[in-house]
Amino acid sequence: MNILHLSTPNTWRGGEQQVYWLFEGIEAQKTHDQVLVSPENSELLKKSNAKKWNTIALKNSHHFNPFSIRTLVKICRSNKIDLLHLHDAHALNMGILANTLFGLQRPLVFTRRVDFPLKKNWFTRFKYNHSSLKKIICVSSTIKDIIKNDIKELNKITSVHSGVDIHRFPSKQEAIEAYNFKKALKLTSDTILIGNASALSDHKDLITFVKVADHLLKQTDIPVHFVIMGEGKERSAIEHQIHSMNLKKYITLTGFRNDINIVLPQLDIFLMTSVEEGLGTTVLDAMAAGVPVVSTNAGGLKESVIHEKTGLLTNVKDVELLSAHLLKLMTNKAYAEKISTNAKKNVTQNFSKQNMVEGVLKVYDSIL
């Protein structure tokens, strides 16, 4: 089977990491031939080219550009593609238009990673119910439940959890020896380090993260510091919130980091404050790194964060309870260790990248 993967973002976020691991996993099995199509300046293309995979750069990747769509059709025909896997909304648009306007007539698979309802316009209804769209892979059961009322053929919807590399993270001590994160932040070794690693976007609700920090600092004399790792359009709003609450000495924004595998295991607690989340692979990463998690119950987060078993959950924007959960983990180290041990076991069994690859391959096989 010849499979074409289409990913249109230039950025590198959780979705692109999943495409990378999927391609890598199928390559390792040598069961199918693959080609990855992505914009010429995309981070995914750069990382894939470094692996010398079969890639094609799309010079103009606008999803409604007829020249881009025609190029996609030519690529499919010249590479004798049997199936297109579309990894984002713009890619889905291109695949549907390639079939309907340019006569490509190839089966399509689409992965949906976001947990908000489908739009109600006619084109959204048209593309999600198009006969050539054979499967919609939802990265959480929550997403599946959200969209099912808008899909006429329910058997085309399935769920395959996103995965993480469970071998990516060293032990906490090994990580400290490689790069002492607390020391770099000029913190004492006994300071409790609470952090988040994600794109600084509005649905991550890092304003609530700052409010939780403020509330917790007023409840305890235990030395504690907060760190937000990532970059994005909400940075200035977050900085303004930190400044307005006079928390600059207690919260550090590090920007984007290439060493998450080293610094994440050094957190004492991971705090997730999202108001929307497809699944939350950054939480899975924290669990794989052995870090106990306090999280909101937004979207698919509750599928991995089982309250008082693999983490502690609250409703979104519940500043007081999020703070109380943090304090509980800070003051009960045995309980925190139990939570993180359970979480790591759950991730290893149910959320590995190998599980994700096998799940997607089963979807392919069900179509062809």
C-alpha positions in Angstrom: 0.0 0.0 0.0 1.2 3.5 -0.9 0.2 6.1 1.7 0.5 9.9 1.4 0.6 11.9 4.5 -0.4 15.6 4.1 0.4 18.1 6.9 0.1 21.8 6.2 1.3 23.7 9.3 4.8 25.3 9.3 5.0 25.0 13.1 6.1 22.2 15.3 3.5 21.3 17.8 1.9 18.1 19.2 0.1 17.2 15.9 3.3 17.4 13.9 5.1 15.2 16.5 2.4 12.6 16.0 2.8 12.6 12.2 6.5 12.3 12.6 6.2 9.3 15.0 3.5 7.7 12.8 5.7 7.9 9.7 8.7 6.6 11.7 6.8 3.7 13.1 5.5 2.6 9.7 8.9 3.0 8.2 10.3 0.7 10.9 7.8 -2.0 10.1 8.4 -1.8 6.3 4.8 -2.8 5.6 3.8 0.2 3.4 5.5 2.7 1.2 5.0 6.3 2.3 5.5 9.9 1.2 5.2 12.9 3.3 3.9 16.2 1.7 4.3 19.4 3.7 5.1 23.1 3.1 8.7 23.7 2.1 9.4 25.7 5.2 7.7 23.4 7.7 9.5 22.1 10.7 8.0 18.7 10.1 9.6 18.6 6.6 13.0 19.7 8.0 13.0 17.0 10.6 11.8 14.4 8.1 14.4 15.3 5.6 17.1 14.9 8.2 15.9 11.3 8.5 16.1 10.9 4.7 12.5 9.9 4.4 10.5 10.2 1.2 9.2 13.8 1.3 7.9 16.3 -1.1 7.8 20.1 -0.4 4.6 21.9 -1.3 5.6 25.4 -2.4 2.1 26.9 -2.1 0.1 25.1 0.5 -3.0 27.3 0.8 -5.8 24.8 1.2 -8.1 26.6 -1.3 -5.5 27.3 -3.9 -6.3 25.3 -7.1 -2.7 25.2 -8.1 -1.8 23.6 -4.7 -4.6 21.1 -5.0 -3.6 20.2 -8.6 0.0 19.7 -7.4 -1.3 17.3 -4.8 -3.2 15.4 -7.4 -0.1 15.1 -9.6 1.9 13.8 -6.6 -0.7 11.2 -5.8 -0.8 9.9 -9.4 2.9 9.9 -10.0 3.5 8.0 -6.7 0.6 5.6 -7.3 -0.9 6.6 -3.9 -3.6 4.3 -2.6 -4.7 6.3 0.4 -4.3 9.9 1.7 -4.0 10.5 5.4 -4.8 14.1 6.1 -3.5 15.4 9.4 -5.1 18.8 9.9 -8.2 20.7 8.8 -6.5 22.5 5.9 -5.2 19.1 4.6 -8.7 17.7 4.8 -10.0 20.6 2.6 -7.3 19.9 0.0 -8.0 16.2 0.0 -11.8 16.7 -0.4 -11.3 19.2 -3.2 -8.7 17.0 -5.0 -11.4 14.3 -5.1 -14.4 16.4 -6.0 -12.9 19.0 -8.3 -9.9 17.2 -9.9 -11.2 13.7 -10.1 -8.5 12.1 -7.9 -10.8 9.5 -6.4 -8.7 8.2 -3.5 -9.9 7.1 -0.1 -9.2 9.6 2.6 -8.4 9.3 6.3 -8.5 12.4 8.5 -7.2 12.8 12.1 -9.1 15.3 14.3 -7.1 16.5 17.3 -9.3 19.3 18.6 -12.3 19.1 21.0 -14.6 21.9 19.9 -17.8 21.2 17.9 -17.8 21.2 14.1 -18.8 24.4 12.4 -22.4 24.5 11.1 -21.6 25.8 7.5 -22.5 23.8 4.5 -18.8 23.0 3.5 -18.0 21.5 6.9 -21.1 19.3 6.6 -20.2 18.4 3.0 -16.5 17.4 3.7 -17.1 15.5 6.9 -19.8 13.4 5.2 -18.2 13.1 1.8 -18.2 9.5 0.5 -14.4 9.5 -0.1 -13.7 10.3 3.6 -13.6 6.7 4.8 -12.4 7.2 8.4 -12.2 10.1 10.9 -9.6 9.2 13.6 -10.3 11.1 16.8 -7.3 11.3 19.2 -9.7 10.9 22.1 -13.1 9.4 22.8 -14.2 12.9 23.9 -13.7 14.3 20.4 -15.6 11.3 19.0 -18.6 12.1 21.2 -18.5 15.8 20.3 -18.6 15.3 16.5 -20.8 12.2 16.2 -24.1 14.1 15.9 -22.9 15.8 12.8 -21.7 12.6 11.0 -24.3 10.6 9.1 -22.3 7.3 9.0 -21.2 6.8 12.5 -19.0 3.8 11.6 -16.6 6.1 9.8 -15.6 7.6 13.2 -13.0 5.9 15.4 -10.6 6.8 18.1 -6.9 6.2 18.3 -5.1 7.9 21.2 -2.1 10.0 20.4 1.1 8.5 21.8 4.3 9.5 23.5 7.8 8.2 23.5 7.9 6.5 26.9 11.7 6.0 26.6 12.3 9.7 25.8 12.9 10.8 29.4 15.9 10.0 31.7 15.4 9.6 35.4 15.2 12.8 37.5 18.8 12.3 38.8 20.2 11.6 35.3 18.4 14.8 34.0 19.9 16.9 36.9 23.4 15.6 36.1 22.9 16.5 32.4 21.6 20.0 33.1 20.5 21.2 36.6 17.3 23.2 35.8 16.7 24.5 39.3 20.3 25.8 39.4 19.9 27.4 36.0 16.8 29.2 37.4 18.8 30.2 40.5 16.6 28.2 42.8 17.6 26.2 45.8 17.3 22.4 45.5 14.5 22.3 48.0 12.3 24.7 46.0 9.2 23.0 44.7 9.2 23.5 40.9 5.7 23.6 39.3 5.6 23.9 35.5 3.8 23.7 32.2 5.1 23.1 28.7 2.9 24.0 25.8 2.3 26.6 23.1 1.2 29.9 24.7 -2.3 29.9 23.1 -5.6 31.0 24.6 -7.1 27.5 25.0 -4.2 26.6 27.3 -5.6 29.3 29.7 -2.2 30.1 31.2 -3.8 33.2 32.8 -5.4 30.7 35.2 -2.0 29.1 35.7 -0.7 32.5 36.9 -3.8 33.0 39.2 -3.2 29.6 40.7 0.4 30.5 41.4 -0.8 33.7 43.2 -3.4 31.8 45.2 -0.9 29.0 46.2 1.8 31.5 47.3 -0.7 33.0 49.7 -1.5 29.6 51.2 2.0 28.3 52.0 5.4 29.2 53.2 7.0 26.3 51.3 9.5 27.7 48.8 7.9 27.3 45.4 8.6 28.5 41.9 6.5 28.3 38.7 7.8 27.9 35.1 6.0 28.1 31.8 7.9 26.6 28.9 6.8 27.5 25.4 6.1 30.3 23.0 3.0 31.8 21.4 0.7 34.7 20.8 -0.5 34.8 24.4 2.9 35.6 25.8 2.3 39.3 26.3 -1.0 38.7 28.0 0.6 36.2 30.4 3.5 38.6 31.1 0.9 41.4 31.8 -0.9 39.1 34.3 2.3 38.2 36.0 3.3 41.9 36.3 -0.2 43.0 37.5 0.0 40.4 40.3 3.6 41.2 41.2 4.7 37.6 40.6 7.8 38.2 38.4 10.2 36.7 41.0 8.0 33.6 41.3 7.2 32.8 37.7 9.7 32.2 34.8 8.7 32.2 31.1 11.5 30.3 29.4 10.3 30.5 25.8 10.5 27.5 23.5 13.0 24.8 24.6 14.7 22.0 22.7 15.6 20.2 25.9 12.2 19.3 27.2 13.2 15.7 27.7 15.9 16.9 30.2 14.0 19.7 32.0 10.5 18.0 32.3 11.6 15.2 34.7 13.0 17.9 37.0 9.6 19.4 37.7 8.1 18.4 41.0 4.5 18.9 39.7 3.0 19.5 36.3 0.0 21.9 36.2 -2.4 21.9 33.2 -5.0 24.6 33.1 -6.5 24.2 29.6 -10.1 25.0 28.8 -10.0 23.0 25.6 -7.8 20.0 24.9 -8.0 17.2 22.3 -6.1 14.7 24.4 -3.2 16.6 26.0 0.1 14.9 25.0 2.1 17.3 27.1 0.4 15.7 30.2 1.2 12.3 28.8 4.8 13.4 28.5 4.8 14.6 32.1 3.5 11.3 33.2 6.1 9.4 31.2 8.7 11.6 32.8 7.5 10.6 36.3 6.0 13.9 37.2 2.7 14.0 39.1 -0.1 16.0 37.3 -2.7 18.4 38.5 -5.1 19.2 35.6 -8.4 20.6 34.5 -10.9 18.1 33.1 -11.1 19.9 29.7 -11.7 17.7 26.6 -9.7 14.5 26.5 -7.6 15.2 29.5 -9.8 13.1 31.7 -9.0 10.1 29.6 -5.5 9.9 31.0 -5.8 11.9 34.2 -8.0 9.6 36.4 -8.8 11.6 39.6 -6.8 10.4 42.6 -5.3 7.5 40.6 -3.1 8.9 37.8 -3.5 12.6 38.7 -5.8 15.2 40.3 -8.6 16.8 38.3 -10.8 19.9 38.7 -13.2 21.8 36.6 -11.8 24.5 34.3 -10.8 27.8 35.9 -11.2 26.4 39.4 -8.3 28.3 40.9 -8.9 27.4 44.5 -9.2 23.6 43.9 -6.2 23.6 41.5 -4.2 25.3 44.2 -5.5 22.9 46.9 -4.4 19.9 44.7 -1.0 21.4 44.3 -0.6 21.9 48.0 -1.7 18.3 48.7 1.0 16.9 46.4 3.6 19.3 47.9 2.9 18.2 51.4 2.4 14.5 50.9 5.4 13.2 49.0 4.3 9.5 49.3 0.9 10.3 47.8 2.6 12.3 45.0 4.9 9.3 44.3 2.0 6.9 44.2 0.1 9.1 41.7 3.1 9.5 39.4 3.9 5.7 39.5 0.3 4.9 38.6 0.3 7.5 35.8 3.6 6.2 34.3 2.3 2.7 34.2 -1.0 3.8 32.5 0.9 5.8 29.9 3.2 2.8 29.2 0.3 0.5 28.7 -2.2 2.7 26.9 -0.6 5.8 25.4 2.7 4.8 23.8 3.6 5.9 20.3 3.8 2.2 19.3 0.1 1.8 20.4 -0.8 4.8 18.2 1.0 3.4 15.2 -0.7 0.0 15.5 -4.1 1.7 15.9 -3.7 3.8 12.8 -2.4 0.8 10.8 -5.6 -1.1 11.7 -7.6 1.8 10.3 -5.7 1.7 7.0 -6.3 -2.1 6.8 -10.0 -1.7 7.4 -10.2 0.6 4.3 -7.9 -1.3 2.0 
